[in-house]
Amino acid sequence: MICSRQTKCFTLIELLVVVAIIGILASLLLPSLKSARGSARQVSCLNNQKNIGTALALYYDDNDGSIPYAYYPGAYGWDDQLRTYLSGDNIDHATLVATTWTAAQALDVLLCPSAKEQYNQNIPDRPRNSYVMPAENNGWIAWGLKDRFSTYLVNANEALNRKINTIADVSGTIALTEIDLTGNDSTLTQGSGGMVFHPELQAGPNGNGFWANPNATNTTLDLHNKEKVNFLLADGHVEAHHPYSGVVVGNGNPTDPAGMWTTAAGD
């Protein structure tokens, strides 16, 4: 029995019952709190992509409707091209081409708060980039063999930049999405132009956007609740879907998608 002179006495059993009730209530509340934190991070990540969408729109206006190319050989890509539109300081072009960004040069808007790793394991002072641009090589796109929002340089004889007015379905074409991984992989570093070829390389077990790296573990489906990830569409709005869902891949599949992965309407 536990009591004092001026308070009602509690038996040990009563005290244990109270402790048990508190424990039960805590066990019921903790999953809700975890889900709420996850939802808050997803909203923060969504806002990052909306800000990038605004930067893209400004880039179109300043560059005669050109879409930033996803990657150029070296260490130069869409994030370098949008840097000043995302409130980053101006870095000379030669430096941007030659190297990825240091921690001091990093932009918070390019890192999802749910990311499992903040920095590249290979280069500890190089921060991760959580966002990747769907792309294919510029020759294939010019010849009609592939269709994605953006390009990367392969064929110097073909155009590198697409124009936003050539995108037939701007409200249904992915301009940017998110990816996450852990392990020995240096592809997703700010200032390197992250790109992704198809959903399996976005969310498959070892996908890093470019290829399946056996030294990396893809954690994209763990970023948010219900295995959904955010997709920035070419008109600037953001939607959340499972990356393998029918609304995303359309008439295609995770390794050869249609739907939101192509610029055409109705596929």
HUDANOR-V817659 format. One record per residue. N is the residue number from 0. RES is the residue in three letters. SS is DSSP state (H for helix, E for strand, C for the rest). PHI is phi in degrees with one decimal (999 if undefined). D_FIRST is the distance of its C-alpha to the first C-alpha in Angstrom with 1 decimal. Layout:
{{N,RES,SS,PHI,D_FIRST} {N,RES,SS,PHI,D_FIRST}}
//
This chain:
{{0,MET,C,999,0.0} {1,ILE,E,-121.0,3.8} {2,CYS,C,-160.5,6.6} {3,SER,C,-133.5,10.0} {4,ARG,C,-66.0,12.6} {5,GLN,C,-112.2,14.4} {6,THR,C,-128.9,12.2} {7,LYS,C,-67.6,10.4} {8,CYS,C,-78.7,6.7} {9,PHE,E,-116.4,5.8} {10,THR,C,-77.0,4.3} {11,LEU,H,-60.7,5.6} {12,ILE,H,-63.2,8.7} {13,GLU,H,-61.6,9.3} {14,LEU,H,-64.2,9.3} {15,LEU,H,-64.6,11.6} {16,VAL,H,-63.5,13.7} {17,VAL,H,-61.6,14.4} {18,VAL,H,-60.9,15.4} {19,ALA,H,-63.7,17.6} {20,ILE,H,-63.6,19.2} {21,ILE,H,-61.2,20.1} {22,GLY,H,-62.5,21.5} {23,ILE,H,-64.7,23.6} {24,LEU,H,-61.5,24.9} {25,ALA,H,-64.1,25.9} {26,SER,H,-65.9,27.7} {27,LEU,H,-76.9,29.6} {28,LEU,H,-82.6,30.6} {29,LEU,H,-59.5,31.7} {30,PRO,H,-60.2,34.7} {31,SER,H,-66.0,35.8} {32,LEU,H,-66.0,35.5} {33,LYS,H,-63.5,37.5} {34,SER,H,-64.1,40.1} {35,ALA,H,-64.5,40.4} {36,ARG,H,-63.9,41.0} {37,GLY,H,-63.0,43.6} {38,SER,H,-65.7,45.3} {39,ALA,H,-64.7,45.5} {40,ARG,H,-66.0,47.1} {41,GLN,H,-64.6,49.5} {42,VAL,H,-64.4,50.5} {43,SER,H,-61.6,51.1} {44,CYS,H,-65.8,53.2} {45,LEU,H,-59.7,55.1} {46,ASN,H,-64.4,55.9} {47,ASN,H,-57.2,57.2} {48,GLN,H,-68.8,59.6} {49,LYS,H,-61.9,60.7} {50,ASN,H,-64.2,61.6} {51,ILE,H,-66.7,63.5} {52,GLY,H,-61.1,65.2} {53,THR,H,-64.5,66.3} {54,ALA,H,-62.7,67.7} {55,LEU,H,-60.3,69.6} {56,ALA,H,-61.2,71.2} {57,LEU,H,-65.4,72.3} {58,TYR,H,-63.4,73.7} {59,TYR,H,-55.0,75.7} {60,ASP,H,-62.0,77.2} {61,ASP,H,-84.5,78.2} {62,ASN,C,-128.9,79.6} {63,ASP,C,54.1,81.8} {64,GLY,C,80.1,79.2} {65,SER,E,-69.8,78.6} {66,ILE,C,-89.8,75.3} {67,PRO,C,-57.6,73.9} {68,TYR,C,-74.2,74.6} {69,ALA,C,-69.4,71.5} {70,TYR,E,-157.7,72.8} {71,TYR,E,-127.4,75.8} {72,PRO,C,-49.6,76.4} {73,GLY,C,118.1,74.8} {74,ALA,C,-139.2,71.6} {75,TYR,E,-139.4,72.5} {76,GLY,E,-156.2,71.2} {77,TRP,H,-62.1,70.0} {78,ASP,H,-67.4,67.2} {79,ASP,H,-63.8,69.9} {80,GLN,H,-67.9,72.1} {81,LEU,H,-96.4,69.4} {82,ARG,H,-51.6,67.9} {83,THR,H,-70.4,69.4} {84,TYR,H,-73.9,68.6} {85,LEU,H,-103.0,64.9} {86,SER,C,70.2,65.1} {87,GLY,C,-82.2,65.6} {88,ASP,C,-70.7,68.0} {89,ASN,C,-78.9,71.5} {90,ILE,C,-115.2,72.1} {91,ASP,C,-61.4,75.7} {92,HIS,H,-59.0,76.8} {93,ALA,H,-60.0,77.7} {94,THR,H,-69.2,74.2} {95,LEU,H,-61.6,72.6} {96,VAL,H,-69.9,74.8} {97,ALA,H,-82.3,74.3} {98,THR,C,-151.1,70.5} {99,THR,C,-82.3,67.1} {100,TRP,C,-83.9,64.9} {101,THR,C,-82.2,62.8} {102,ALA,H,-59.6,59.3} {103,ALA,H,-69.4,61.0} {104,GLN,H,-93.5,63.2} {105,ALA,C,-66.2,60.6} {106,LEU,C,-114.5,59.9} {107,ASP,H,-60.3,56.4} {108,VAL,H,-64.9,57.9} {109,LEU,H,-96.1,58.8} {110,LEU,C,-124.5,55.3} {111,CYS,C,-69.8,52.9} {112,PRO,C,-63.4,49.3} {113,SER,C,-90.1,48.1} {114,ALA,C,-58.0,50.5} {115,LYS,C,-72.4,49.0} {116,GLU,C,-125.6,51.2} {117,GLN,C,-85.2,52.4} {118,TYR,E,-131.4,55.2} {119,ASN,C,-70.7,57.7} {120,GLN,C,-64.7,56.7} {121,ASN,C,-71.2,60.3} {122,ILE,C,-129.8,60.9} {123,PRO,C,-58.3,57.6} {124,ASP,C,-94.4,59.0} {125,ARG,C,-106.4,60.3} {126,PRO,E,-74.3,58.0} {127,ARG,E,-69.6,57.7} {128,ASN,C,-113.0,59.4} {129,SER,C,-83.0,57.4} {130,TYR,E,-120.2,60.4} {131,VAL,E,-132.5,63.5} {132,MET,E,-106.4,66.7} {133,PRO,E,-60.8,68.3} {134,ALA,E,-153.3,71.7} {135,GLU,E,-142.5,74.5} {136,ASN,E,-67.6,77.5} {137,ASN,H,-63.4,80.1} {138,GLY,H,-66.5,82.9} {139,TRP,H,-60.9,81.2} {140,ILE,H,-67.7,80.3} {141,ALA,H,-61.6,83.8} {142,TRP,C,-90.9,85.3} {143,GLY,C,76.9,82.9} {144,LEU,C,-85.2,81.3} {145,LYS,C,-138.5,77.7} {146,ASP,C,-142.9,76.1} {147,ARG,C,-140.8,73.3} {148,PHE,C,-58.5,72.5} {149,SER,E,-131.5,73.6} {150,THR,E,-133.5,75.6} {151,TYR,E,-131.9,75.7} {152,LEU,C,-75.4,78.9} {153,VAL,C,-131.2,80.7} {154,ASN,C,-107.7,84.2} {155,ALA,C,-68.7,85.8} {156,ASN,C,-89.0,88.5} {157,GLU,C,-113.0,86.2} {158,ALA,C,-61.9,84.3} {159,LEU,C,-93.2,80.9} {160,ASN,C,-94.9,79.5} {161,ARG,C,-82.3,79.2} {162,LYS,E,-108.0,79.6} {163,ILE,H,-63.3,76.9} {164,ASN,H,-76.3,79.7} {165,THR,H,-93.1,80.2} {166,ILE,C,-82.8,76.7} {167,ALA,C,-67.4,77.4} {168,ASP,C,-127.0,73.8} {169,VAL,H,-66.8,72.0} {170,SER,H,-83.9,69.1} {171,GLY,H,-129.8,68.6} {172,THR,C,-119.7,69.3} {173,ILE,E,-70.3,66.6} {174,ALA,E,-97.1,67.4} {175,LEU,E,-161.3,64.2} {176,THR,E,-143.8,61.0} {177,GLU,E,-115.9,58.1} {178,ILE,C,-150.5,57.4} {179,ASP,C,-148.3,54.8} {180,LEU,E,-156.5,54.7} {181,THR,E,-126.6,53.4} {182,GLY,E,113.2,55.3} {183,ASN,C,-84.3,58.7} {184,ASP,C,-150.4,60.7} {185,SER,C,-112.2,62.6} {186,THR,C,-74.7,64.0} {187,LEU,C,-93.5,61.5} {188,THR,E,-119.6,62.1} {189,GLN,C,-59.5,62.8} {190,GLY,C,90.9,66.6} {191,SER,C,-116.0,67.6} {192,GLY,C,70.6,68.2} {193,GLY,C,-64.7,65.6} {194,MET,E,-138.8,67.0} {195,VAL,E,-140.8,66.1} {196,PHE,C,-92.4,68.5} {197,HIS,C,-164.2,66.6} {198,PRO,H,-58.3,63.0} {199,GLU,H,-64.8,62.6} {200,LEU,H,-84.1,63.1} {201,GLN,H,-85.3,60.7} {202,ALA,H,-131.8,57.8} {203,GLY,C,-68.2,58.8} {204,PRO,C,-52.2,56.9} {205,ASN,C,-124.3,59.0} {206,GLY,E,-66.9,60.9} {207,ASN,C,-123.0,61.6} {208,GLY,C,97.1,64.0} {209,PHE,C,-89.6,67.1} {210,TRP,C,-158.4,66.5} {211,ALA,E,-91.3,63.8} {212,ASN,C,-94.6,62.7} {213,PRO,C,-64.2,61.1} {214,ASN,C,-91.1,59.4} {215,ALA,E,-120.1,57.6} {216,THR,E,-117.8,54.7} {217,ASN,E,-76.0,55.1} {218,THR,C,-123.3,51.9} {219,THR,H,-58.9,53.6} {220,LEU,H,-72.2,51.8} {221,ASP,H,-94.6,48.4} {222,LEU,C,-63.9,49.3} {223,HIS,C,-134.9,48.1} {224,ASN,H,-66.8,46.4} {225,LYS,H,60.5,48.0} {226,GLU,H,58.3,50.5} {227,LYS,C,-94.7,52.7} {228,VAL,E,-123.5,54.7} {229,ASN,E,-87.6,56.6} {230,PHE,E,-126.9,60.4} {231,LEU,E,-85.7,62.6} {232,LEU,E,-89.9,65.6} {233,ALA,C,-64.0,69.1} {234,ASP,C,-88.8,69.0} {235,GLY,C,103.7,65.9} {236,HIS,C,-91.2,63.2} {237,VAL,E,-121.7,60.2} {238,GLU,E,-127.4,58.8} {239,ALA,E,-115.3,55.9} {240,HIS,E,-148.1,56.7} {241,HIS,C,-69.4,56.0} {242,PRO,C,-63.9,59.0} {243,TYR,C,-98.9,60.2} {244,SER,C,-69.0,60.1} {245,GLY,H,-60.2,63.3} {246,VAL,H,-65.1,63.4} {247,VAL,H,-88.7,63.6} {248,VAL,H,-91.2,65.9} {249,GLY,C,58.0,67.9} {250,ASN,C,-80.7,70.5} {251,GLY,C,-97.0,69.9} {252,ASN,E,-147.5,67.1} {253,PRO,C,-61.2,64.8} {254,THR,C,-101.3,67.6} {255,ASP,E,-142.8,70.4} {256,PRO,C,-80.0,69.0} {257,ALA,C,-118.5,70.8} {258,GLY,H,56.0,69.1} {259,MET,H,-68.8,67.5} {260,TRP,H,-80.9,68.8} {261,THR,C,-110.3,72.4} {262,THR,C,-88.5,74.3} {263,ALA,C,-77.9,75.9} {264,ALA,C,-94.7,74.8} {265,GLY,C,83.6,73.9} {266,ASP,C,-104.6,73.3}}
//
